Amino acid sequence: MVGITKYGMYVPYNRLAREQIAKAYNKNVMPGEKAVANYDEDSFTMALSAAQNCVGGRVKCPLDAVFFASTTAPNVEKQTASQIASALDVEGGLRAADFAGSLRAGANALLAAVDAAKNGATTLVAIADSRLGAANGKNEELFGDGAVAFEFSDKDVIAEYVDSYSVSFDFYDTWRTAEDEYPRMFEEKYAVEMGYTPFIMQAIKGLLEKAGIQPCQIAKVVMDGSSLRYSAAVLTKAGFGPEQAQKEMISEFGYSGAAYAPTLLACALQQSKPGDLILYVSYGEGSDAVLLKAHLGCEQIGAGKGLEFYRNTKSTAINYEMYLKWKKMMDFEPPRRAATPRSCLPDFYRKRKKNLALHGSRCTVCGTPHYPPSRICINCHAIDQMEPYQFQGKKAFLATFTFDYIAFSEDSPNAVAVVDFENGGRIFTQIMDYDADKLEIGMPLEMVYRKLFTADGIITYSWKCVPLRSLK
């Protein structure tokens, strides 16, 4: 038996109320809000956050492969899966692969992980998207940002892979060339009648016949699609009732591209009980229909950060002008300082355990942790008596902070802080996703990996912190 063994999701803290767009252009928009990645977030950092939630802070995760899927990878030619693996402190003897080029990239990665699990490999799949819709367009209202991650294996399965059926066609519906900043879309009626409806119907019919089951036996249907009207029509045509459809997330979080249907799948798993059959349906130049069977433990989402957590831990303080700035859709006065030099690539690689996996050192004499890594123990003063120590997942607290109104920022002021780790170790960094009125000395924090700056086409990432949030 192979299937999903763990899963986790991530939705950005910031939400843009769609009424902000309505006010900007004096027009009617769809209701609700959409999730907006902070200016220092991208598909890599969101996928990493989802992956961390999925694996639950395990040090040196026992993985054989890491897959990343997105239509908005930070680099056109540089692998993101290997970055995720290194940040999780898993590198060397494993396979890393990126899946891109289609909204089906998430489904492609999930099915590849199933194949790997059949051969005994434990695979982490992280899926994220941060698509950009042009100003005053329908996609600007529709698109939201988010990520989800799944672990596949042939042991301790909580959602069993039963069967699948795929169809593929060379079809123009949504596309984007290397020169395009925004996705292009053909006429909606043509896309739905010639592509979306027949492709999905063919995939569903093929899977049901192959598996020998009827629509009434399915507990939940996870349907991809950016239009609730069209996806509901396809479900009805395929013989499913509205109560079988997994509830949409577009009104609350937006359509997160390749990550949307996989995120709905995570929500369906969290709401399922053992024995439930779940039908997952993708779309993009064809369709993949995947049948899963829930087992004991399927409701246990990683880190406890499921739909309710992200629904109730958010900020709607961002306005439309700030959204445009974060997405670099308007020109603003540049900083009046010299440009930041790019990172020293040889030094970054040599120190990748510190820079990517948040490694420090621990004294083998007295056990005191140190960050950054040190040769001399701050407690017992032993010299060169250190062992590697990972601070990722360790409890962190705000030691002190200040607001910097002078340094350039996409969201002035910069909140800079000294963060203390439990039992030892200290880092000087930025606080993100914070409410200034609620920052307090000693408050618990969570370390996150975010963009620091870009120079010469090289994106430099670093560890920052956010206030630790929980449902009350």
C-alpha positions as CSV (number, residue, x, y, z in Angstrom):
1,M,0.0,0.0,0.0
2,V,1.3,3.4,-1.0
3,G,0.0,6.9,-0.4
4,I,0.1,10.0,1.7
5,T,1.8,9.7,5.1
6,K,1.9,13.4,6.1
7,Y,0.7,16.7,4.8
8,G,0.8,20.4,5.6
9,M,-0.3,23.7,4.1
10,Y,0.6,27.4,4.2
11,V,-1.4,30.5,3.5
12,P,0.3,34.0,3.7
13,Y,-0.6,36.1,6.8
14,N,-1.7,39.1,4.7
15,R,-5.1,39.3,2.9
16,L,-6.3,41.9,0.5
17,A,-10.0,42.7,0.8
18,R,-11.4,42.7,-2.8
19,E,-13.4,45.8,-1.9
20,Q,-10.0,47.6,-2.0
21,I,-9.8,46.8,-5.8
22,A,-13.4,47.9,-6.2
23,K,-12.7,51.3,-4.6
24,A,-9.5,51.8,-6.7
25,Y,-11.4,51.3,-10.0
26,N,-15.0,52.1,-9.0
27,K,-16.3,48.7,-10.2
28,N,-18.0,45.6,-8.9
29,V,-15.7,42.7,-7.9
30,M,-16.2,39.2,-6.5
31,P,-16.8,39.1,-2.7
32,G,-14.3,38.2,-0.1
33,E,-10.5,38.6,0.1
34,K,-7.4,37.0,-1.3
35,A,-4.1,35.8,0.3
36,V,-1.1,38.0,-0.6
37,A,2.5,36.9,-0.2
38,N,4.6,39.5,1.7
39,Y,7.2,41.4,-0.4
40,D,9.8,39.0,0.9
41,E,7.9,35.8,0.1
42,D,7.8,33.8,-3.1
43,S,6.9,30.3,-4.3
44,F,10.0,28.9,-2.8
45,T,9.6,30.3,0.7
46,M,5.9,29.4,0.8
47,A,6.6,25.9,-0.4
48,L,9.3,25.6,2.3
49,S,6.9,26.8,5.0
50,A,4.3,24.2,3.9
51,A,7.0,21.5,3.8
52,Q,8.1,22.4,7.4
53,N,4.5,22.2,8.5
54,C,4.3,18.8,6.8
55,V,7.4,17.2,8.3
56,G,6.8,18.7,11.7
57,G,10.2,20.1,12.4
58,R,12.0,16.7,12.1
59,V,15.8,17.1,12.0
60,K,17.4,15.5,8.9
61,C,14.1,14.2,7.5
62,P,14.4,10.6,6.2
63,L,13.6,11.5,2.6
64,D,14.6,9.8,-0.6
65,A,13.3,12.6,-2.9
66,V,12.0,16.1,-2.8
67,F,9.8,17.5,-5.6
68,F,8.7,21.1,-6.1
69,A,5.8,22.1,-8.4
70,S,4.9,25.7,-9.4
71,T,4.2,27.9,-12.4
72,T,6.0,30.8,-10.7
73,A,9.4,29.4,-9.6
74,P,11.8,32.2,-8.5
75,N,14.4,31.2,-11.1
76,V,13.8,30.1,-14.7
77,E,17.1,28.1,-14.6
78,K,17.9,27.0,-11.0
79,Q,16.3,24.2,-9.1
80,T,14.0,25.0,-6.3
81,A,13.6,21.5,-5.0
82,S,17.2,21.3,-4.0
83,Q,16.8,24.6,-2.1
84,I,13.9,23.1,-0.2
85,A,15.9,19.9,0.6
86,S,18.9,21.9,1.9
87,A,16.7,24.1,4.0
88,L,15.2,20.9,5.5
89,D,18.7,19.7,6.1
90,V,18.3,16.9,3.6
91,E,20.9,16.9,0.8
92,G,23.4,14.6,-0.9
93,G,21.9,11.2,-1.4
94,L,18.4,12.1,-2.7
95,R,16.6,13.0,-5.9
96,A,15.4,16.5,-6.4
97,A,13.1,17.6,-9.3
98,D,11.0,20.6,-10.3
99,F,7.7,20.3,-12.0
100,A,6.5,23.4,-14.0
101,G,4.9,24.6,-17.2
102,S,1.3,23.9,-16.3
103,L,-1.4,24.3,-13.7
104,R,-1.2,20.5,-13.6
105,A,2.3,20.7,-12.3
106,G,1.0,19.8,-8.8
107,A,-0.8,16.7,-10.0
108,N,2.2,15.7,-12.0
109,A,4.4,15.9,-8.9
110,L,1.9,14.0,-6.8
111,L,1.7,11.1,-9.3
112,A,5.5,11.0,-9.7
113,A,5.7,10.7,-5.9
114,V,3.2,7.8,-6.0
115,D,5.4,6.0,-8.5
116,A,8.4,6.6,-6.3
117,A,6.6,5.2,-3.3
118,K,5.8,2.0,-5.3
119,N,9.6,1.6,-5.5
120,G,10.0,2.1,-1.8
121,A,11.1,5.8,-1.9
122,T,9.8,8.4,0.7
123,T,9.1,11.6,-1.2
124,L,8.2,15.1,-0.2
125,V,6.1,17.1,-2.7
126,A,5.9,20.9,-2.1
127,I,3.5,22.9,-4.3
128,A,3.3,26.7,-4.4
129,D,2.2,29.5,-6.6
130,S,2.2,33.3,-6.6
131,R,0.7,34.3,-9.9
132,L,0.3,37.9,-10.9
133,G,-2.8,39.3,-12.5
134,A,-2.6,42.6,-14.4
135,A,-4.1,45.6,-12.6
136,N,-7.9,46.2,-13.1
137,G,-8.3,42.7,-14.6
138,K,-10.3,39.7,-13.6
139,N,-7.2,37.8,-12.6
140,E,-6.2,40.5,-10.1
141,E,-9.3,39.7,-8.2
142,L,-9.0,36.0,-8.6
143,F,-5.4,35.1,-8.0
144,G,-4.2,34.4,-4.4
145,D,-1.0,33.0,-3.1
146,G,-0.4,29.8,-1.1
147,A,1.4,26.4,-0.8
148,V,0.8,22.8,0.3
149,A,3.1,19.8,0.9
150,F,2.6,16.0,1.0
151,E,4.8,13.2,2.0
152,F,4.4,9.9,0.1
153,S,5.6,6.5,1.2
154,D,4.8,2.8,1.4
155,K,4.7,2.9,5.2
156,D,2.3,4.5,7.8
157,V,-0.1,5.6,5.0
158,I,-3.0,7.8,6.1
159,A,-4.5,8.3,2.6
160,E,-4.1,5.3,0.3
161,Y,-3.5,5.7,-3.4
162,V,-6.2,3.6,-5.1
163,D,-6.0,4.4,-8.8
164,S,-5.7,7.2,-11.4
165,Y,-6.5,8.1,-14.9
166,S,-4.9,10.9,-17.0
167,V,-5.6,12.6,-20.3
168,S,-3.4,15.1,-22.1
169,F,-3.9,17.4,-25.0
170,D,-2.1,20.3,-26.7
171,F,-4.6,23.0,-25.8
172,Y,-4.4,26.7,-25.5
173,D,-6.4,27.9,-22.5
174,T,-4.0,29.7,-20.2
175,W,-0.4,30.2,-21.2
176,R,2.6,32.5,-20.5
177,T,5.8,32.9,-22.5
178,A,9.2,33.7,-20.9
179,E,8.7,37.3,-21.9
180,D,5.2,37.6,-20.4
181,E,4.7,39.0,-17.0
182,Y,1.0,38.0,-16.7
183,P,-0.8,34.9,-17.9
184,R,-2.6,35.1,-21.2
185,M,-6.1,33.5,-21.5
186,F,-8.3,32.7,-24.5
187,E,-12.0,33.3,-24.7
188,E,-13.7,31.7,-21.7
189,K,-16.6,29.9,-23.6
190,Y,-14.1,28.2,-25.9
191,A,-11.9,27.1,-23.0
192,V,-14.8,25.7,-21.0
193,E,-16.6,23.9,-23.8
194,M,-13.6,22.6,-25.7
195,G,-11.2,22.1,-22.9
196,Y,-12.2,22.2,-19.2
197,T,-15.5,20.2,-19.4
198,P,-14.6,17.5,-21.9
199,F,-11.1,16.9,-20.4
200,I,-12.3,16.6,-16.9
201,M,-15.3,14.4,-17.9
202,Q,-13.0,12.1,-19.8
203,A,-10.6,11.7,-16.8
204,I,-13.4,11.1,-14.3
205,K,-15.2,8.6,-16.5
206,G,-12.0,6.8,-17.2
207,L,-11.1,6.5,-13.6
208,L,-14.5,5.4,-12.4
209,E,-14.6,2.7,-15.1
210,K,-11.1,1.6,-14.3
211,A,-11.7,1.4,-10.6
212,G,-15.1,-0.1,-10.9
213,I,-17.0,2.4,-8.7
214,Q,-20.0,4.7,-9.0
215,P,-20.1,8.4,-8.2
216,C,-22.3,7.8,-5.2
217,Q,-19.5,5.9,-3.5
218,I,-17.2,9.0,-3.5
219,A,-17.3,10.9,-0.2
220,K,-15.6,14.1,-1.5
221,V,-14.6,15.4,-4.9
222,V,-11.7,17.9,-5.0
223,M,-12.2,19.8,-8.3
224,D,-9.7,22.2,-9.8
225,G,-11.0,25.3,-11.5
226,S,-11.1,29.0,-11.1
227,S,-14.8,29.3,-11.8
228,L,-17.2,27.8,-9.3
229,R,-20.0,27.9,-11.8
230,Y,-18.2,25.8,-14.3
231,S,-16.8,23.3,-11.8
232,A,-20.2,22.8,-10.3
233,A,-21.7,22.2,-13.7
234,V,-19.1,19.5,-14.5
235,L,-19.7,17.8,-11.2
236,T,-23.4,17.6,-11.9
237,K,-22.8,16.3,-15.4
238,A,-20.5,13.6,-14.0
239,G,-23.2,12.4,-11.6
240,F,-22.1,14.0,-8.3
241,G,-24.3,15.9,-5.9
242,P,-23.3,19.3,-4.5
243,E,-22.8,17.9,-1.1
244,Q,-19.9,15.7,-2.5
245,A,-18.0,18.8,-3.6
246,Q,-15.1,20.0,-1.4
247,K,-15.9,23.5,-0.4
248,E,-14.1,26.2,-2.5
249,M,-11.5,28.5,-1.1
250,I,-11.4,31.2,-3.7
251,S,-13.7,33.6,-1.8
252,E,-11.4,33.4,1.3
253,F,-7.9,32.9,-0.1
254,G,-8.1,33.3,-3.9
255,Y,-7.1,30.9,-6.7
256,S,-3.6,29.7,-5.9
257,G,-2.8,28.2,-9.3
258,A,-1.0,24.8,-9.2
259,A,-1.4,24.8,-5.5
260,Y,-5.2,25.3,-5.4
261,A,-6.5,21.8,-6.0
262,P,-3.8,20.2,-3.9
263,T,-4.7,22.5,-1.0
264,L,-8.4,21.5,-1.4
265,L,-7.1,17.9,-1.2
266,A,-5.4,18.7,2.1
267,C,-8.7,20.2,3.4
268,A,-10.6,17.2,2.3
269,L,-8.2,14.9,4.1
270,Q,-8.5,16.9,7.3
271,Q,-12.3,16.6,7.1
272,S,-12.5,12.9,6.1
273,K,-12.9,9.8,8.2
274,P,-11.4,6.3,7.7
275,G,-12.9,4.5,4.7
276,D,-13.9,7.7,2.8
277,L,-13.1,7.7,-0.9
278,I,-11.7,11.1,-2.2
279,L,-11.6,11.9,-5.9
280,Y,-8.9,14.5,-6.8
281,V,-9.3,16.1,-10.3
282,S,-6.7,18.4,-11.8
283,Y,-6.9,20.6,-15.0
284,G,-4.4,22.0,-17.4
285,E,-3.8,20.8,-21.0
286,G,-5.8,17.7,-19.9
287,S,-6.7,16.3,-16.6
288,D,-5.7,13.8,-13.9
289,A,-8.3,12.0,-11.8
290,V,-6.8,10.4,-8.7
291,L,-8.7,8.2,-6.3
292,L,-7.6,8.1,-2.6
293,K,-8.9,6.2,0.4
294,A,-8.7,7.8,3.8
295,H,-7.2,5.8,6.7
296,L,-6.8,6.4,10.4
297,G,-4.9,9.6,11.1
298,C,-6.0,11.3,7.9
299,E,-7.4,14.3,9.8
300,Q,-4.0,15.1,11.5
301,I,-2.7,18.0,9.4
302,G,1.0,18.9,10.0
303,A,1.7,21.4,12.8
304,G,-2.0,21.8,13.4
305,K,-2.1,24.5,10.7
306,G,-5.1,23.7,8.7
307,L,-7.9,25.7,7.2
308,E,-9.2,27.0,10.5
309,F,-5.8,28.2,11.6
310,Y,-5.2,30.3,8.4
311,R,-8.8,31.4,8.3
312,N,-8.4,33.0,11.8
313,T,-4.8,34.1,11.9
314,K,-4.5,36.9,9.3
315,S,-4.1,40.6,8.8
316,T,-6.3,42.6,6.4
317,A,-4.3,45.8,7.1
318,I,-2.7,45.8,3.6
319,N,-4.2,48.4,1.2
320,Y,-4.3,48.3,-2.6
321,E,-1.4,50.7,-3.0
322,M,0.8,48.6,-0.8
323,Y,-0.3,45.5,-2.7
324,L,0.9,47.2,-6.0
325,K,4.2,48.0,-4.3
326,W,4.8,44.5,-3.0
327,K,4.0,43.0,-6.4
328,K,6.3,45.6,-8.1
329,M,3.4,46.8,-10.4
330,M,4.2,50.5,-9.8
331,D,7.4,52.5,-10.0
332,F,8.5,54.0,-6.6
333,E,11.5,56.1,-5.8
334,P,14.5,53.9,-5.3
335,P,16.7,54.0,-2.1
336,R,19.2,56.8,-2.0
337,R,22.1,54.6,-1.2
338,A,24.6,52.4,-3.1
339,A,23.2,49.2,-4.5
340,T,23.6,46.1,-2.3
341,P,26.4,43.9,-3.5
342,R,25.5,40.3,-4.3
343,S,26.2,37.5,-1.9
344,C,29.5,35.8,-2.0
345,L,28.5,32.5,-3.6
346,P,31.5,30.4,-2.5
347,D,31.1,31.6,1.1
348,F,27.3,31.1,1.0
349,Y,27.8,27.5,-0.2
350,R,30.5,26.8,2.4
351,K,28.2,28.0,5.1
352,R,25.0,26.6,3.7
353,K,24.2,24.6,6.8
354,K,24.1,27.9,8.8
355,N,22.5,29.9,6.0
356,L,19.9,27.4,4.8
357,A,19.3,24.8,7.5
358,L,19.8,27.3,10.5
359,H,22.7,25.3,11.9
360,G,24.7,26.5,14.8
361,S,26.9,24.6,17.2
362,R,26.6,23.0,20.7
363,C,29.3,22.6,23.2
364,T,30.0,19.0,23.9
365,V,31.4,19.8,27.4
366,C,28.5,21.7,28.9
367,G,25.8,21.4,26.2
368,T,25.3,25.1,25.5
369,P,23.9,25.9,22.0
370,H,25.5,28.7,20.0
371,Y,24.2,30.7,17.0
372,P,26.0,31.7,15.0
373,P,28.3,28.7,15.2
374,S,31.3,29.4,17.5
375,R,34.6,27.7,18.3
376,I,34.6,29.0,21.9
377,C,31.8,28.2,24.3
378,I,30.2,31.3,25.8
379,N,29.4,29.3,29.0
380,C,32.4,27.1,29.9
381,H,34.9,28.6,27.5
382,A,35.9,25.2,26.1
383,I,37.8,25.6,22.7
384,D,36.9,23.6,19.6
385,Q,34.7,21.2,21.6
386,M,31.6,21.8,19.4
387,E,29.1,19.6,17.5
388,P,26.5,20.7,14.8
389,Y,23.2,21.9,16.3
390,Q,20.1,22.8,14.3
391,F,18.0,25.7,15.6
392,Q,15.2,25.1,13.1
393,G,12.1,24.2,15.1
394,K,13.5,25.3,18.4
395,K,11.6,27.8,20.6
396,A,12.5,31.4,20.0
397,F,11.7,34.6,22.0
398,L,12.0,38.3,21.3
399,A,14.9,39.7,23.3
400,T,14.7,43.3,22.0
401,F,13.6,45.2,18.9
402,T,13.5,48.6,17.3
403,F,11.9,50.2,14.2
404,D,14.3,51.5,11.5
405,Y,12.7,54.3,9.5
406,I,15.9,55.2,7.5
407,A,16.9,51.9,5.8
408,F,15.0,51.2,2.5
409,S,12.0,48.9,2.9
410,E,9.1,47.7,0.8
411,D,7.0,48.2,3.9
412,S,8.6,50.9,6.1
413,P,9.6,50.8,8.9
414,N,11.9,47.8,9.1
415,A,11.3,46.0,12.4
416,V,14.7,44.6,13.5
417,A,15.1,42.3,16.4
418,V,17.4,40.3,18.6
419,V,16.0,36.8,19.0
420,D,17.0,34.4,21.7
421,F,16.6,30.6,21.3
422,E,15.6,28.4,24.2
423,N,18.7,27.2,26.1
424,G,21.1,29.4,24.1
425,G,21.8,31.0,20.8
426,R,21.0,34.4,19.5
427,I,20.2,35.9,16.0
428,F,19.9,39.4,14.8
429,T,17.2,39.6,12.1
430,Q,13.9,41.2,10.9
431,I,10.4,40.7,12.2
432,M,7.8,40.1,9.5
433,D,4.0,39.8,9.5
434,Y,3.7,41.7,12.8
435,D,1.3,44.0,14.5
436,A,3.4,46.9,15.9
437,D,1.1,47.4,18.9
438,K,1.4,43.7,19.9
439,L,5.2,43.3,19.9
440,E,6.4,42.6,23.4
441,I,9.8,41.6,24.9
442,G,9.7,37.9,25.6
443,M,6.9,37.1,23.2
444,P,7.3,33.7,21.4
445,L,8.5,33.8,17.8
446,E,8.7,31.4,14.8
447,M,11.7,31.4,12.5
448,V,10.8,31.7,8.8
449,Y,12.9,31.7,5.6
450,R,12.4,34.8,3.4
451,K,14.0,36.9,0.7
452,L,16.6,39.4,1.9
453,F,17.5,41.1,-1.3
454,T,18.2,40.5,-5.0
455,A,21.4,41.7,-6.7
456,D,22.9,40.7,-10.1
457,G,20.0,38.3,-10.6
458,I,20.8,36.4,-7.4
459,I,18.1,36.1,-4.8
460,T,19.6,36.0,-1.3
461,Y,17.4,34.5,1.3
462,S,17.8,34.6,5.1
463,W,16.1,33.5,8.3
464,K,13.7,36.0,9.7
465,C,11.0,35.7,12.4
466,V,7.3,36.2,12.8
467,P,5.1,36.2,16.0
468,L,4.0,32.7,16.9
469,R,0.3,32.4,16.3
470,S,-2.2,30.0,17.6
471,L,-6.0,29.5,17.6
472,K,-7.5,30.7,20.8
